[in-house]
Amino acid sequence: SAGFHTHGTRSEQEIYVVISGEGEYMEKDDLESVPRSYQIKSGHLTTIKGDAFHSVTNTSDEPLIIFVITTNEP
């Protein structure tokens, strides 16, 4: 699990590829926003810009394995 965090002003985008397991992916525009929640499982893909807040939580008894690709947006 990774709690709500942001990558600040680093002009990054993260792509999450769920390899196995199940979880909950949450995102929000800023610290005070109401979060949007999405159920994720093997085969799902999510993306987030570096300045938005995001988190992921394992919701099952098996490991949640996610491949994370971080890109730079010049």
C-alpha positions, 0 to 999 in steps of 0.5 A, spaced: 500 500 500 502 507 498 498 512 502 496 519 498 502 522 495 504 527 490 510 528 486 510 535 486 512 539 480 516 534 477 512 534 471 512 526 471 506 522 469 505 515 472 502 509 469 500 503 473 500 496 470 496 491 475 500 484 474 496 480 479 492 481 485 486 486 487 486 493 490 483 500 490 486 506 486 484 513 489 486 519 486 484 527 487 486 533 484 488 536 491 489 535 498 482 538 500 478 534 494 474 528 495 477 522 492 475 518 486 476 511 487 477 505 482 477 497 483 483 495 480 485 487 478 490 484 474 490 487 467 488 494 469 492 500 467 491 507 471 495 513 469 496 520 474 500 526 473 505 528 478 502 534 481 495 530 483 494 526 489 494 518 488 494 512 493 493 504 492 491 499 497 491 492 497 484 489 498 485 482 498 489 476 501 494 475 495 500 480 494 498 486 489 503 486 484 504 493 480 509 495 475 510 502 475 512 506 469 514 514 471 515 518 465 517 525 464 513 531 461 518 536 459 
